[in-house]
Structures are given as C-alpha cells and as structure tokens.
Amino acid sequence: MFRFASPYFLFLLALIPAAVFFKHRKRTSPVLGISAVAAVSTIRTSLWLRLRAVMPILKYTGLALLIIAMARPQWGISKQNIQTEGINIILAVDLSESMAALDFKQKGKIVNRLEAVKGVVRNFIKLRSGDRIGMVVFGSHAYTQIPLTRDYSTIVSVLDRLEIGAAGKSTAIGDAIGISLKRLEDIKSKSNIIILLTDGRSNSGEFEPATTADIAVQKNVKIYTVGVGTRGRVPFLIKDTFFGERYVYQQVDIDEDTLKDIADKTGGLYFRAENIKGLEKIYDTIDRLEKTEVKTVIFEHYNEFYVYFLVTAFIVLGLWIIFSNTRFLEIP
C-alpha cells in the first residue's frame, strides 16, 4: 500500500505552475549569418540554446521532487486484527413429536413448528460474530448435535437436517439443560448462555428442570427460554393406513410456569412465540442483549521512500546550479 505520511506538503506543488506562468519568459534566438562558418556556428548555437531551454525544467523538476520528498512517500502494509473472546451460546432445540404441529405460516405457506424455528434460528446464527455456538437437541433423550464452534456454515447445515422425532417422542427439558451445561464447559468464556426452545411440558429424562436450573445458577449460565406454538388445539398431519393423509386436532400444552422459573432463576428471559414475527422478535431481542465486545488492533509497517526523491532532487538542482553559474551564466 502506497501513501504519503505528510500529504499536505503536496499542496506546494501548485506553486510551481504559478511560478512558471508569472516568471518564465520567452527568449528569442540570435540573428544568424549565412556563411559556411556561420552555419557551423549556428548548429553549435542551436544545440546550446536547446540545452538552455532545459534549465527551467531542471529547476522546477528539482523543486517538485523536493516537495514530494517533504510529503514522505511510503510503501508498506496495514493489517487489522480483530480480537474478541466472544460468548458461548448453546441452542437447545426440541425435536419431540409435538413440534410437527402445523400452526405457523412462513411466506404464506403453512409449516410445522420445527421448520418455522429453523428459519429464524438460521438468521440468528448469521447475525452473530466471534461467538462460539453449539447445538443440543432433545426429545425423550438429549444429546449434542454439534459442539461449540465458530463454523457458522456447518451449524446452519446441521440445523437444516434436523428431523422431528430424531431424539424420541417425549420432552426431556432437564436433560437438555444438563447436556448444554456440559458443552459450555468445553471452552471457557466470561459469558455463557443457553437458548432453550420447546413447545411442550417436561415429561421425560433423568433430571428435573428445576435441578439443572440450579446448577446453571451455580455455573453463572444464563438461560433464555422460548415457548413455541399457539394456544389451544392445533392441527397435525397424520398418515392413516385406511384413510391416507388427514388432519387431526390435538391439545398441546406448554409448561410456561417451568420455563419462566428457569429463566428467572438464571437471569434470562422467557418468551412466548405464536407466529414467525414473534419468533423473529425474540431472537432479535436476544441478539441485542447478548452483544460481543470486539477489540480491533491495527498493525502498520511502512518503509520510507522520501530519500530517493530527496537525492534525485539534490542531483537535479545541483546540475541546475552548476550550469546556471557556468555555461548559462546570465550577466545583467
């Protein structure tokens, strides 16, 4: 990268054409004879006249090079190194059968709860910068889908492949929190959060949600809980052996009291999302609350090139001074 360390000196270059305009005068050639001897003299005289015309060019070129040297031309590199510790985020996603409820609309199309969640979580991941994100999925059991990483493209790819029922039919919220806490221990960070997303009631697993919430408090882990789905009876698409595909309505209850208690204990927040806009607003809120402080360090290394212009300026001006006081000396 090329630059001038003191670029304001370059404004002095504007004085050179001004000096040429006001001070440079045209000189007329002497009257020449026509004899043979005069012809030879004419050739010699014309040569020196041509050299004499170069004298102002030497002077102004030398001054221009001197001004450029004063501006300190430099060539080097400039790098920005962004340093950030980031925060650890575990996304705990419910894959129980109730996530198949068709009570969300996405771009005018009816989709199940999991598909709605995928779209919003995908955008949330893309908004993060410098944070490590991991994923835990749960149903009747809970397990790590992807450990903490900054490889966001891989996280999104894994998210897109999640399937309802892959972790069992039921909902083990306590186990999901427990596995999430274990994953947060893999890489130390000053800030650790869990975003727990579910649409049901904890009815499976080895650990009670309240117990794992207490452990989260001890480990200074904040939990944001998100209850997904509309209230009342919701439609499900089922495949019947005799009647083919048909819709049935079932009651799905979200244990809001437990989710609120988990969030309150750990210093997080509880949200209820009944549509896509609600989900987007929730993740936008979490994104604003859990910002990462980024420190930028700028490294610069430049080599000075002014000496080349300075030496050249001295040589050019030196020649001008020598010729001006010898061959082209002007006598008043």
Residue pairs with C-beta under 8 A, 6 or more apart in sequence:
1 75
1 76
1 77
1 78
2 73
2 74
2 75
3 73
3 74
3 302
4 10
4 71
4 72
4 73
4 74
5 71
5 72
5 73
5 74
5 302
5 304
6 70
6 71
6 72
7 71
8 71
9 67
9 70
9 71
10 67
10 68
10 71
12 67
12 70
13 64
13 67
13 68
16 60
16 63
16 64
19 60
20 56
20 60
24 56
27 52
29 46
29 49
30 45
32 38
32 41
32 42
32 45
33 41
33 42
48 327
51 323
51 328
52 328
55 320
55 323
55 324
55 328
58 316
58 317
58 319
58 320
58 323
59 317
59 320
61 316
62 313
62 314
62 316
62 317
62 320
63 313
63 317
65 309
65 310
65 312
65 313
65 316
66 309
66 310
66 313
66 317
68 306
68 309
69 306
69 307
69 309
69 310
69 313
70 306
71 306
72 304
72 306
73 304
73 305
73 306
73 309
74 302
74 303
74 304
74 305
74 306
75 302
75 303
75 305
76 300
76 301
76 302
76 303
77 299
77 300
77 301
77 302
78 298
78 299
78 300
79 298
79 299
79 300
80 296
80 297
80 298
80 299
81 296
81 297
81 298
81 299
82 130
82 294
82 295
82 296
82 297
83 294
83 295
83 296
83 297
84 129
84 130
84 292
84 293
84 294
84 295
85 189
85 190
85 292
86 130
86 131
86 132
86 150
86 189
86 292
87 131
87 132
87 189
87 190
87 191
87 192
87 193
87 290
87 292
88 131
88 132
88 134
88 148
88 184
88 187
88 189
88 191
88 192
88 193
89 128
89 131
89 132
89 133
89 134
89 193
89 194
89 195
89 290
90 133
90 134
90 135
90 136
90 148
90 180
90 183
90 184
90 192
90 193
90 194
90 195
91 121
91 133
91 134
91 135
91 136
91 195
91 197
92 135
92 136
92 137
92 138
92 142
92 176
92 177
92 179
92 180
92 194
92 195
92 196
92 197
93 114
93 117
93 121
93 135
93 136
93 137
93 138
93 145
93 162
93 197
94 137
94 138
94 139
94 171
94 176
94 197
94 198
94 199
94 200
94 228
95 114
95 137
95 138
95 139
95 162
95 163
95 164
95 165
95 166
95 167
96 138
96 139
96 140
96 164
96 165
96 167
96 168
96 169
96 170
96 171
96 198
96 199
96 200
97 139
97 164
97 165
97 169
98 113
98 171
98 199
98 200
98 229
98 252
99 112
99 113
99 114
99 117
99 164
99 199
99 228
100 112
100 113
100 114
100 164
100 236
100 237
101 112
101 113
101 199
101 229
101 234
101 235
101 236
101 250
101 252
102 110
102 111
102 112
102 234
102 235
102 236
102 237
102 247
103 113
103 229
103 230
103 234
103 235
103 274
104 110
104 111
104 112
104 113
104 115
104 116
104 275
104 276
105 111
105 275
105 276
106 115
106 116
106 119
106 276
112 164
113 199
113 228
113 229
114 162
114 164
116 228
116 276
116 279
117 197
117 228
117 279
118 159
118 160
118 162
119 276
120 276
120 279
120 280
120 282
120 283
121 159
121 197
121 283
122 156
122 159
122 160
123 280
123 283
124 283
124 286
124 287
125 133
125 152
125 155
125 156
125 159
126 152
126 156
127 287
128 152
128 287
128 292
129 292
129 294
130 150
130 292
130 294
131 150
131 292
132 148
132 149
132 150
132 187
132 189
133 148
133 149
133 150
133 152
133 155
134 144
134 146
134 147
134 148
134 149
134 180
134 183
134 184
134 186
135 144
135 145
135 146
135 155
135 158
135 159
136 142
136 143
136 144
136 145
136 176
136 179
136 180
136 183
137 143
137 145
137 162
137 166
137 167
138 167
138 171
138 172
138 173
138 175
138 176
138 179
138 205
139 165
139 166
139 167
139 168
139 169
139 170
139 171
139 172
139 204
140 167
140 168
140 169
140 170
140 171
140 172
140 204
140 205
141 167
141 168
141 172
141 175
141 204
141 205
142 167
142 172
142 175
142 176
142 178
142 179
142 205
143 167
143 179
144 179
144 183
145 158
145 162
146 154
146 155
146 158
147 183
147 186
148 183
148 184
148 186
148 187
149 155
168 204
170 203
170 204
171 198
171 200
171 201
171 202
171 203
171 204
172 202
172 204
172 205
172 206
173 196
173 198
173 202
173 205
173 209
173 255
173 258
173 262
174 202
174 205
174 206
174 207
174 208
174 209
174 210
174 211
174 212
175 204
175 205
175 206
175 207
175 212
176 196
176 198
176 205
177 194
177 196
177 207
177 209
177 212
177 213
177 215
177 216
177 223
177 262
178 206
178 207
178 212
178 215
180 194
180 196
181 194
181 212
181 215
181 216
181 219
181 221
184 192
184 194
184 219
184 221
191 222
191 290
192 219
192 220
192 221
192 222
193 221
193 222
193 223
193 224
193 268
193 290
194 216
194 221
194 222
194 223
194 224
194 268
195 223
195 224
195 226
195 286
196 223
196 224
196 225
196 226
196 259
196 262
197 225
197 226
197 228
198 225
198 226
198 227
198 228
198 254
198 259
199 227
199 228
199 229
199 252
199 254
200 252
200 253
200 254
200 255
201 253
201 254
201 255
201 258
202 208
202 209
202 255
202 258
209 258
209 261
209 262
210 258
210 261
210 262
213 223
213 261
213 262
213 265
213 266
214 265
216 222
216 223
216 262
216 265
216 266
217 265
217 266
221 266
222 266
222 267
222 268
223 262
223 263
223 265
223 266
223 268
224 263
224 268
224 269
224 270
224 271
224 286
225 259
225 260
225 262
225 263
225 268
225 269
225 270
225 271
226 259
226 270
226 271
226 272
226 273
226 279
226 282
227 254
227 256
227 259
227 270
227 271
227 272
227 273
228 254
228 273
228 279
229 252
229 254
229 273
229 274
230 274
230 275
231 274
232 251
233 249
233 250
233 251
234 249
234 250
234 251
234 252
235 247
235 248
235 249
236 247
236 248
236 249
236 250
237 245
237 246
237 247
238 245
238 246
238 247
238 248
239 245
240 246
254 272
256 270
256 272
259 270
260 270
262 268
262 270
263 269
263 270
264 270
269 285
269 286
269 289
271 278
271 282
271 285
272 278
273 279
273 282
324 330
